[in-house]
Amino acid sequence: MRLFYTVLLCCGLSACGGETPEVTPLTGAGEGLQTSAARVRATAPGVRITAAYLKIENYTETEAILRAVRGTTPGVAAVVELHDTVVEDGVMKMRMAESFTIPAKSALALRPGAKHLMLLELRPGLSAGETLDLELQFASGATQTATAEVFE
């Protein structure tokens, strides 16, 4: 029953998003794959699941496919999953995703109420101000590390 309420809480937290598009064209200069604005929601005492958000910018001429994410800060998150939020029959639901595609010369925003990362099997007490590293693994074999700050 506790797991049910934890998942329900995270679904509610993830659903609080705006209406901005997830994928936007890049207009500035850059190269390769870059990440920015990485953040992780703080947890309440006893909660061992939370959501993470970030922006992935693809300055290459080909699409990039994010296949997996791994928490690389020791002892923080044992499992990281890709999730998407969809509406089915008028009900908002979270679904695990196999991958996220970032089109060439575009950015993908992982945000509440849309595509995001779920961090599972967390150590208790993830507090605002802490940081943790997430290693993004792409289908091409490329990896990118994002340092995410924990926020309230």
ChimeraX attribute file (.defattr): number of C-alpha atoms within 10 A of each C-alpha:
attribute: neighborCount
match mode: 1-to-1
recipient: residues
	/A:1	5
	/A:2	9
	/A:3	11
	/A:4	8
	/A:5	11
	/A:6	17
	/A:7	16
	/A:8	13
	/A:9	15
	/A:10	18
	/A:11	19
	/A:12	15
	/A:13	15
	/A:14	27
	/A:15	18
	/A:16	11
	/A:17	11
	/A:18	10
	/A:19	7
	/A:20	10
	/A:21	10
	/A:22	14
	/A:23	17
	/A:24	15
	/A:25	14
	/A:26	15
	/A:27	10
	/A:28	8
	/A:29	7
	/A:30	13
	/A:31	12
	/A:32	12
	/A:33	18
	/A:34	15
	/A:35	18
	/A:36	14
	/A:37	14
	/A:38	22
	/A:39	20
	/A:40	26
	/A:41	22
	/A:42	21
	/A:43	22
	/A:44	15
	/A:45	10
	/A:46	13
	/A:47	22
	/A:48	20
	/A:49	25
	/A:50	26
	/A:51	24
	/A:52	26
	/A:53	22
	/A:54	21
	/A:55	19
	/A:56	24
	/A:57	26
	/A:58	25
	/A:59	24
	/A:60	15
	/A:61	12
	/A:62	12
	/A:63	15
	/A:64	24
	/A:65	18
	/A:66	21
	/A:67	18
	/A:68	19
	/A:69	21
	/A:70	17
	/A:71	19
	/A:72	16
	/A:73	14
	/A:74	9
	/A:75	10
	/A:76	19
	/A:77	22
	/A:78	15
	/A:79	14
	/A:80	21
	/A:81	21
	/A:82	22
	/A:83	21
	/A:84	23
	/A:85	19
	/A:86	16
	/A:87	9
	/A:88	8
	/A:89	7
	/A:90	7
	/A:91	7
	/A:92	14
	/A:93	16
	/A:94	21
	/A:95	13
	/A:96	14
	/A:97	16
	/A:98	13
	/A:99	16
	/A:100	19
	/A:101	16
	/A:102	23
	/A:103	20
	/A:104	16
	/A:105	23
	/A:106	20
	/A:107	23
	/A:108	22
	/A:109	23
	/A:110	23
	/A:111	25
	/A:112	21
	/A:113	21
	/A:114	23
	/A:115	25
	/A:116	24
	/A:117	25
	/A:118	22
	/A:119	23
	/A:120	17
	/A:121	15
	/A:122	19
	/A:123	15
	/A:124	14
	/A:125	14
	/A:126	25
	/A:127	17
	/A:128	14
	/A:129	12
	/A:130	12
	/A:131	17
	/A:132	19
	/A:133	18
	/A:134	20
	/A:135	16
	/A:136	18
	/A:137	17
	/A:138	19
	/A:139	13
	/A:140	11
	/A:141	9
	/A:142	13
	/A:143	15
	/A:144	14
	/A:145	16
	/A:146	22
	/A:147	19
	/A:148	21
	/A:149	19
	/A:150	19
	/A:151	16
	/A:152	11
